């Protein structure tokens, strides 16, 4: 009766999609617990690359039940598009995809409000994906949002128009061009499509699965350093991306949490604005971006790149209760003869610390590095015993510093390019 949690420990884009796909055969259920179409979970196998935004990453495993939890904000238009793209793979999506009635709906005016709010920030933009995530969570917290279960009500259109009228009143004061008739038609068509799927009371469903002895993997989106409470505020997402968010985003009690898999890259990346102590604004950063193909899977924006940051990783491990670490993109660092590891920060007042300071925006943080020798060779096709000594030393250094075992190393984008160092759930 345990629910394992898989989440990112950095600023998102750590490779969660691939890992859920790799681990999914060991679980009966994969459940997304927060976020929405701002997520871009990339899976690659059989020479084909797939990017999922709202659908759980276990969808390609025929025996896995997939649940979109109540903590997710769901855009029916994006959902319809995602399902249609999957149809060519002959997946039996309707039989193994379940959607919480309590998940919040993203309506077209949420996307318009997102544009208006970001535009109004001027030079202080958050770096929103403009998918309507923030405004939909605002309506949820403001107790005026629509939920998936509302689409089953006879007065759904009346509820929709009531919320749209509130949004249109706000949009009057912004220079945003749109055709509501077209947007509404597209949205209602997508809602009709959504109603064909299994809309469930997901908290009952998941707790029943647990009681019956099923194994569940909770899948998070974004990363811990983007958490609304614990991230680099205000440059954060609109939901709780940490382990506690799995409880509120799925309706499962904390006592059911088992393993907490923390995913991180062998280096660091960030999309959009916000503090990034180890960012490389030089040729090394550009080489890292090019080698790692670091462009947003949702937005296409180039990701900011830098060396690994241990103070922020320790912070994420602490607030999540991480029990196993999964290291992604070790292959990308193969191009560097020497690799730097940030072990501490030096603050503007001269203080040296291994803790993440409260003030990250205006604080002048200087990373303190340890340099280690790179492995400078391809990792393609290698098993654990064949890994170069320099990579083994890098992994051991991280394990000693973070005090959590690294149970998996990813050496490439394909699901087959994965080295398991500890036994995974059967």
Secondary structure, DSSP 8 states (H G I E B T S, - for coil): --EEEEEESSSS-SSHHHHHHHHGGG-SEEEE-SB-TT--EEEEETTEEEEESSS-TTTTSTT-EEEE-TTBEEEHHHHHHHHHHHGGGT--HHHHEEEETTSEEE-HHHHHHHHHHHHHTGGG-----SSSHHHHHHHHHTT---BGGGGGSTTHHHHHHHHHHHHHHHHTTS-----HHHHHHHHHHHHHHHTTSEEE-HHHHHHHHHHTT--EEEE--S-GGG-TTTSSTTSS-SS--SHHHHHHHHT--GGGEEEEEEEEESSEEE-SSS--TTB--SHHHHHHHHHTT-B-TTT--B-EEE-EEHHHHHHHHHHHT--EEEEE-GGGGGG-SEEEEEEEEE-TTS-EESS--S--SSS--EEEEEEEE---S--TT--GGGS-HHHHHHHHHHHHHH-S-EEEEE-SSBTTSEEESS----
